[in-house]
């Protein structure tokens, strides 16, 4: 049976008794008598309809009457097909199907209209695909936020053939077209996604790989049993979601599952209980065809988890080693299990890793509490870096040297990075024109909201209200009073908003990872930003950054502080490309230097990047890079600059608060929104 | 004359009934100790977590009048200290709320101090250190605060505006009390008590709030505050359907973005 038939059944709670065949025949004859004859009676129609519920009968009669006013023939045909149409499409859908046919009748006559009616299957197909089907792309945004709310962190979502999870990513179907309404189809997505989250949250993959069944049919049943178990967890905290799940659990569960369901209702039931219940199911048991049930792939889930555990373990051991060294310097004993559980003094990094491991394993294994040497980052990358290091030595003329922070040593590496300023080559001016065209309404709105920020620093004299008496006005007023006039009201001085004495430098990621879509969005964002800033009058500059190893850090001039926003700047914005790596520290140091030389009360450094700092030499990838970037930002702050970082990060980004400082960054999860967000962020930062 | 006015003033500013406040981690004792030792207090925390209510409660507890000023970006030093007005050809000095609070020995609460203009902080500096004095520049007068006077300011560190950071020279004059949303059980009790909903509904509201707080940084600037929950609870207690109440009082209050609203409503419909 199709799912939409289930939908209609569910919504039909017939209270009134159905009409009998004789009564139906009488009514139909009244409606479509004109097209009946001795060879064509309403008896067959009435008989078929007599088996349906009363609301459905009423529905068919009502619309037959409506149609008969246009064409009794069409009405007759409709009466014959309507019950099936409701079954396939639901009431609203069947109504739309009929309306389409009547429209065709009005335009093209009976022949085409009756063809339209008879081709119910085609209409159902189109309707599901187009009108009521819901696609992954449409729901991913909302579901992503929904799941972040449930889980407390961003979960990765991806489309796939069926709903399943490998514990790192939740996979959801490309499209859902089971039901005749968007809302219902979305509900299936929502329940599927929530169940996948519940699988990772409530330990569906907590056992060893060998304990899970292999046969697809057994996995299917285990998936069902797990769903029953997780539903109980959901019922307690999320009753609304549970009701959705219940409503979609049609057809009802067979009697063979009753015992298992009862057992899994016990508080604290685990996946082991589901497995035990699986063993007790009769061999004939088949999982019902519930729309939200996906598939279970414990083998892949465990492999992914194992990889993550191994990575976390190694990182934890390395972190413990560093912590132990630090404690050693302070004369403290090395950390042990107890100091970890006490927790308060442990570095953020250790806590995070412990938390991640606890979630995966439920318990901290002994072997990861042994501090170990370095090695959290792949050695391969470092070797590649060493080779590149040598090759670049000879190019080192005329570069500026910058220190780099080595967190492992707790010291700077002196003059470690060589940085050059370069020009961006002019790009296609049509790009900017197109952007201006495309975002015209947004630009108009941004300009308006920026106008509101424009400061004027004036002492307004002769005001009716203000912080000081306007002596001139008062003297004049007294003179008038003496002359027999009246003392006016405008006797005060008021100071209007002070001027925005502010400069801003935008630092844009030109690393290879921004290639394509992100790069386009960055460039659009800059165009919008410039348009808005021109209204405001703040002085600003734009620089790009990229680099390949410490010998070749590069900063690209897009717009200097002393340059107007003109044709050349626009072409350079268009010319921003995705280049190499992201060695952020050196770029921040160089650009904060430029910014610090600008005379202004407030200096703002905004970085726009797409995630972790990354370069393949010196292990800049990962922690070293994060720490160096963090240090460079701290230096900037010391120099009286306000840094603010904007990240387009598609991954869970738990290192961001550490790297950027908790209050000084924002994540733009949806790249498409960057263009409008950037200018808006600037406005909010500086209002 | 002025004395009588002040007395009437003080009576009007005194709190008659105890404002409900649920102490969480010794902040009441801390505030009392600070008051006794004439140390000003800085209350830090997100919006709607109970800072203002706490000050009201403390004012009641200590039996002091309370002068609250909600700071805004046009609030100047003379708005706080006072100004000359011209009436019938004469200039008359009128005390601002800060001057009044000092004269009364009240608790002066400057809510969201960073919203005010920079020059206001200069006025509070001498009040906030051991001088405890208010300089009324325009009158050439120095007011010394009586021992009962106390200055409390609040500040929301979550605001991401470089212009709204509290200067070190200001913040280092204060004892800071950190506020956050209460733990789930306590928050549910507060919501139930303030709004009149039953315990189960209050717990569901708090669960919803936690989910929205999870979204801080991924689309929301702040999660739902306790205050929002109380609003939603009041609507529910009045017979509004929980989903409708939460959509109006929580989802729409938090965001204008369509996608975010859709997701928030899905969370609402999951919890209720």
Interface residues (C-beta under 8 A of the other chain):
Chain A: X141 X142 X143 X144 X145 X146 X148 X149 X150 X151 X152 X153 X154 X190 X194 X237 X238 X239 X240 X241 X244 X467 X468 X469 X474 X477 X478 X481 X487 X491 X492 X495 X497 X498 X602 X604 X642 X644 X663 X664 X666 X667 X669 X684 X685 X686 X687
Chain B: X73 X74 X76 X77 X78 X79 X83 X84 X86 X88 X89 X91 X117 X138 X157 X158 X159 X160 X161 X162 X163 X204 X207 X211 X212 X214 X215 X217 X218 X219 X243 X259 X260 X262 X263 X264 X266 X267 X268 X269 X270 X271 X272
